[in-house]
């Protein structure tokens, strides 16, 4: 970067956006003006600070940068260049327009003119037009035309104190990417989105077809997800880098002598908090938009609905055979797709202006099948059977390309492998609380007795180590709270297995006592200064453990944990942004903090947490981004993982599902109106984890959509996905929710209302709970699955089909809430309501079904 290149050249003034430019025509600053730009009341400079990486700087890739690849014939090499300076720059009086002639360096036969224009009014924005002209005497092919967008997504703070974290959350940005043809956009939003964000999108006939990051920005020491680059033409980039085909087409364009082409980009303000102002802004700008229901990831027999607005769809295209239903009018359209077999589907449509937009959905196996196969795969492939060794009985993560466990590929050098194994054990235990298999229960008890109690957890003081190096030692580094949180939740789940299915090595009270002792050790030994002021993954389960201890009659243990939990919650919630996790920024602690805020009735904190959770989640019509928390590898132990080699974006990491529970917890507190963005983000985040589970039960810890990353594609490591799958099993339910009008959203079920009867058929894969929120009715079972529910519209009667797929009879408790009466009759038995609900004891026969018919008595 030339030392004089940053020199101020021109400025553009707009009522909402101020921009200055450097001597190459790139943005040197970009400020948003709004009545309330962020929580501190300060205006926000969205551009990335001038971070150096290798021989490059972030400002080399500020908006306004043009990357171009050209060749003069199909057998010629691509010549790459960028705007390295300005041959001319004219600024209009009043600063409403800046015209530029770019110096394109190595491409003298291509002239490039740029215009930045301030447009005011209801559709106010800043327009950027780039006009390329072939000034040579022969045709040239443009195979790469790309625009880097270096915004301020460097998540760094000088310290972990309250002031530093407050500054971080009010000065940095999340970048939501949607690269889907004419419907593409970037949305740059503050991390605490009190004010508006910046919406960047193609305009006119311009479309974006591809994205990648600047490769060098993925290999820095910073907590930085890199610089995104959006491509109008990308054929040359793939040929040059040797990258595989991405998800859209890769194009080039041949320009004849003296031919010109103009490409347009617009920058405008948009709000996206509870409701999606980005879609409204795009529609106002004449761009197509898409909303996906229930998510971009869905079982193939359930399908995905795509609601289109901002254009009139004329034709739909699919890259694989699907069953489709489509409709269109002048305002928009609708497309519903499902398939006989699982797999990705690219849905494309051409609109009335000839533009093409894409949605990328992933249709997966039925979730119940994926749950069972994942459990079977863990027992078959991740349980380490090697008597006489340290790892005998351990559940270990697996490197999927070689099918070797972590102990065999050098993956045990830090705490990551031990904690990943615990995560898979936790999922396996939770699965067996409602659909048990004898072999899985035995594997879990073997894991606890032969590995955890023998090598990981000291029976003297219950401290939990997380690092193992060889066969001559026990685990050390007992200061990591993640291991404790995983383990006390595992013991709690095993108590439920013992209480329902049985066949365990201990009774429910013994497992609960182990859970209590592990949680007590967490508070005694881990929550020192470095962990006291932050949310922790899975610590939200402490409140459930306290309730279960009370139910089991362990009042003194429950009281002790509650006192510690309330004391810590009070302390951690003193700060406005206690969201630092393993580093000064991550997404692991939100669920813990929300549970604490709700337990202490801190409404303001709960509202801020929900804003910050969902501000980081895109709603792009692409299965890898939709509803996913932002994650990239940054191990706190400081060791280099043999598989995770750079900071490529990992979609649907383990926090996405747990943080979706933030919405469902808020919903249980009865929002007067369900926030659209929260609802769609939560649904997409909950289902997204199943995109990472193969049909045979193997699983990946994340998907990287960035071709510039060495991690591109599915990460070939089982990793910590078990936490996400555990969280899904805990929160899964069939939800029927009211919309802002008179309709309903459904999640996890098929729903219909006819002839005065509600019918709900769950497809969530669990079937333990059905919630009809609009009529305040709920049904749940402690074991087995609800397969079908019929409910009288007047709530006088209900009929449930339940199943037990395990190999023994199991007694379950079925709870009905919201029936219209105080006494219920079922199977000749009468039950009185307690705290507004009825509880029925039901014997579920092995491999069998039971039908419950219940009716309230007058």
C-alpha positions, 0 to 999 in steps of 0.5 A, a space after each residue: 500500500 503506497 504511503 500517500 494512497 490514503 490521502 483525502 481526495 473527495 467527499 460525498 454528502 448524503 442526509 444519512 451517509 457521509 463518505 470520503 475517498 482516498 486517492 485510488 477512489 476507495 472509501 476512506 471513511 463511511 459514517 451513518 447518521 441516524 437519530 439513534 445510531 447505536 446504544 451509546 448514541 455515537 455515530 458509527 464508522 463502518 469501515 475496517 481499521 487499516 489492519 495489516 496482514 502480510 504485505 497487504 492492508 485492510 484499506 486495500 479492500 475498502 468499498 470502492 475497490 475494483 478487482 478485474 480479470 481480463 484476457 484477450 482470447 480463450 487460450 491467453 492467461 488472465 491478467 488481473 488488476 485493480 484501481 491503483 489510483 485516479 486519473 481524474 476526480 471531479 466533485 460536484 458543488 454541494 458534494 452530491 456527486 463524485 466522478 472518477 476515472 480510475 487508473 487500472 494499472 496493468 489493463 491499459 485497454 480497459 477504461 473504467 469510469 466511476 460515479 458516486 451519487 447521492 440520491 435523496 427522497 423516500 428511496 434515498 441511497 448512495 449509488 455507485 456506477 462503474 462503467 467499463 469500456 473496451 478501448 482496444 481494437 479486439 474483443 476482450 473477455 472479462 472473467 472477474 469483476 469483484 468488489 471487496 467490502 472491508 467493513 469493521 468486523 475485527 472483534 478485538 478489545 484491549 481488555 475484558 473489562 466492562 468499558 472495553 466490552 461496551 466499546 466493542 459491542 457498540 463500534 464493530 459490525 456483523 456482515 450478513 451475506 446473501 449471494 443469490 443473483 439479483 436478490 443478493 445483498 450485504 447487511 452491515 449491522 452494529 453488534 448491538 443493533 439499536 440503530 440502522 445498519 447499512 444495506 449494500 446490494 446490486 442495482 439495475 441489471 447487476 447481479 452477484 454470483 459468488 463470494 469469497 474472502 481475501 485469503 490473507 485476512 483469514 490467517 491473522 492473529 486477530 479475532 477477525 472473520 476476514 474481508 468478504 469480496 462479492 463477484 459479478 463475474 467469477 469464472 477467472 477467479 475459479 480457474 486461477 485459484 483452482 477452486 471447485 464450483 460454488 453454488 451459483 453459475 460462474 460467468 464471464 462476458 466478452 466485450 467488443 471494441 468500444 463496447 461499454 458496460 455499466 455495473 451498479 451498487 447501492 448503499 442505503 440505511 435499513 433497520 433489522 431488529 424484531 422485524 426485517 426492515 432489510 426486506 422492506 428496503 430491498 423491495 422499495 429499491 426494486 430488488 427481489 427478496 425471499 423468505 424461507 419457511 420453516 427454514 433453508 434446512 428441512 426434512 425432505 418429506 416436509 419441504 421448504 416454502 419460499 415467499 418471494 416479494 419485490 418482483 413478479 416471478 415468471 419461471 422457476 428452475 431446479 437443479 434436481 428433480 423436485 415436487 413443486 407448487 408455485 404461484 405468482 402475481 404482480 406483487 410477488 410469488 410463492 414456491 414450495 419444494 420437497 423431494 423423495 430423497 434428501 440433498 441440496 436443491 438450488 431453486 432459481 427464478 427469473 422475474 419480469 425484468 429478466 433477472 435471475 435469483 437463487 435460493 439454496 435449500 437443503 432437504 435432509 433425512 427425517 430428523 427422527 432417523 438422523 437422531 437415531 443414526 447419529 446415536 448408532 454412529 457414535 457407539 459404532 465409531 467413536 467409542 474407543 475400545 482398547 483395554 489397558 490404555 488411558 482412553 479405553 471406554 472414551 467417546 472421542 471425536 473422529 477425523 472423517 476422511 481417515 475415520 481415525 479418532 482424535 487420539 490417533 491424529 494428534 488431536 488430544 493436545 488440548 482440551 478440545 478433544 475431551 470436550 468434544 467427546 463429552 458433547 457427543 456423550 451428552 447428546 447420546 444421553 439426552 436421546 436416551 431420555 425419550 428413545 432408549 437403546 440398551 447398547 447406547 445406555 451401556 456405552 454411556 455407563 462405560 464412558 462414565 466409569 471407565 473413562 470419566 471417573 477413572 481418568 477425567 474427574 477426581 472422585 476426591 474433590 470432583 474437579 474435572 480435567 480436560 487435557 490428556 497427553 499419554 497413558 501415564 497420567 490423568 487429565 490435567 487443566 481442571 480450570 476449564 468450566 466447559 468440561 464441568 458444564 458438559 459433565 453435570 448436564 450429562 449426569 442430569 440426563 443420565 438421571 432421567 434415563 435411569 428414572 424412565 428406561 432404567 438399565 443403568 449402572 446407577 439410580 437416578 438419585 446417584 446420577 443427580 448427586 454426581 451432577 450436584 457435586 460436579 456443579 458445586 466443583 464448578 463454582 468452587 474451583 473454576 469461576 474465578 476472576 477470568 470466568 466470573 464475568 462472562 456467560 458460559 456454554 451449557 451453564 443455563 442447565 444449572 436452573 434445570 438441575 436445581 429444579 430436578 434436585 428439588 423434585 428428587 427430594 435433595 433440598 439442601 443440595 438444590 438450595 446450595 446450588 441456587 444460592 451460588 447460581 443467584 450470586 453469580 448471576 447477580 454479579 455477571 449481570 452487573 455489566 451491560 455486555 458480559 458476552 466475552 467467552 473464550 476471547 473478548 467476543 464469541 457467542 457461547 454465553 448468551 443462553 446462560 446469560 438469558 437464563 440468568 436474566 429471566 431467573 432474576 427478572 432482569 427484563 432490560 438485560 433479557 431484551 439486550 441479550 435477544 438483540 445481540 443474539 439475533 443481530 449476528 444471524 443472517 436470514 439469507 436464502 442459503 442453507 449454510 448462512 440462514 440462522 447460523 451464528 457466526 463462528 471461526 476457529 480460535 482455540 483458547 488453548 493456543 494449539 494448532 488443530 490438525 484439521 482446523 487450519 485457518 479462520 474460515 467461517 464455520 456455519 451452524 456451529 454448536 451455539 446456533 441451536 442453543 442460542 435459538 432457545 433464547 427466542 423460545 424462552 422469551 416466547 414462554 414469557 408471552 411476547 404480545 407479538 412474535 418478532 418476525 426476525 427472532 422467530 425465523 432466526 430461531 427456527 433456522 438456527 434450530 434446524 441448521 444443525 441437521 445439515 451437518 449430520 449425514 444420512 449414515 449418522 456421521 457428522 461435521 462440526 461445521 460447514 465453510 462456504 468460503 472458497 478462499 478458506 482451506 476449510 471449504 466444505 464440510 469440516 472433516 471432524 465430528 468436533 463439538 456438534 454434540 452440543 448443538 444436537 443436545 440443545 436441539 433435543 432439549 428444545 424440540 417441540 411442535 409449535 403452532 404460533 400466531 402471526 401478526 395477522 390471523 394466520 399461524 407459523 408452524 415449526 416441527 409439525 404439520 398442522 390443520 384446523 377443520 370442522 372445529 378440531 385442531 390436528 398436530 402431527 409432529 415431525 421434529 424428530 422428538 415428539 415430546 411436546 406440542 405447543 399451540 400458543 394461540 389457544 394456550 394449549 400444551 401437551 407433553 410426555 416424559 418418555 416416548 413420542 407423541 405421534 398425533 394430536 386431535 384437540 377440540 376447538 373448544 378444548 373440551 376433549 383431546 386425543 393423543 397417539 403415543 409410541 414407545 420404540 424401545 425394547 421394554 415397557 416404560 411408564 411415562 407421565 403425560 401432561 395436558 395444559 390449557 383444557 377447558 375444565 378442572 377435572 379430566 377423565 381418561 380411560 375411566 380414570 379422573 384427574 384434577 388440575 394442579 397449577 393449571 394442568 393435568 398429569 396422567 401416568 401411562 404405561 407405554 408397551 415396548 415397540 408399541 403405541 397407545 391412544 389416549 382419549 381425554 375429556 373434561 367433565 362438566 
